[in-house]
Amino acid sequence: MVDREDNILTFVAFIYNYLESLNDARLNSFLANWPSSDLKTRSIIPCLLPVLSWMPCAVKAAGRRTGFLIDMLASLANDLAWGQTYSAQDFGAGFLKKYGWTEFIGLRGLIACDRMACGVLFLGPQIEYSRHSHAAEEVYVPLTEPTLWQRGVQEWAYSAAGLPIYHSSGEWHAMRTESVPLLALYLWRGGDLAQKSIIE
């Protein structure tokens, strides 16, 4: 138990260092809420989901500067608590087979925090995460590529791994994978950090 939690905490430290290295002003405003070194942790129970079967494909789809994070995540994947916010009634049973997330910081993660949440979204190939919104501000940092993203009334567009993508409070957004899965870091702040998104 202790070794597993220590490994996760080490990974979270790598996430912070990576995000800070991007030197992005809007992303840095999220990082200002990152928990201090005096961390409050809680026990987590590993939970696996079908989407994890695409982890080897995600490793191959890593961006040039994000491969080390995906390799670390892949080594920890079976020790993490993977969850789903939606049910089959929301997007269908097929979606649930290719969707999941795990939280490291926040109301549900190993590191307790009520100011922000940070975790990883995982989507399998050939799937659309339809338009949705939530009260929390959000930033995604894709670790794999390519994936299509849509924000507001904009057209679908590809985004490279390592390029932060921002969604303001209540802004509609969607993601679509093609032949490769998506792994993306996410950070939330403001609003209900455990809110189920509103589906358009």
Phi, psi and omega in degrees: 000311182295316180300317180298313181294323177298319179295321179293318179297322176297317178297317179299322177296321176296321178301312181300312182299321178295312181298320179296325181293341178290340174051050181252124187300316182290321176295321180298331178293331173287317183296339178297339179265003182299138181302148181287181181292341178274075189278141172257118183248158176230158178287142175236148178251121181305141177216125184256153181229160180302329182301336181296344178295342179266008180300317177302323177293323179294322177301319180289336183266011182297145173290163184302326183254006183242359183300323182294325178291318180293321177300317179295316180298317180299322180290337181261349194308319183284352178259003185258159176265099179271136184226172177223136180272333188257170176240174179299334179291337182281305185234357181100155182295328179297323178297317183297334179288342184236027185218140173182167177213159172224139184250134177260322182232137176142206181282343184237350186276177178301321181262116183285129179201136178250008180261333182203165173229147176216134178196201181230132171264138178232121175237133176287177181287158175055054180214148176244126172268098191298168185303132182207167179210166179202163184291327183291143167290152186216146168226132173253145169233102180298141176255340177246167178203154359265155174221146177269139180232147176226136180226131179058231180261009181288160177285162174299141180213146176284148175229138182281154174299138179089358180262114182297141179236125187252142173229122178284170180303126177079003182280131179287140179204162183205160177225150179218125177264157175247247186277347181238153179285168177246127164243128181217133170290144173229148173227134177240148170209152182075159178069195179276113185286356177239020185292139168282127185298154174275129181264133182289000000 
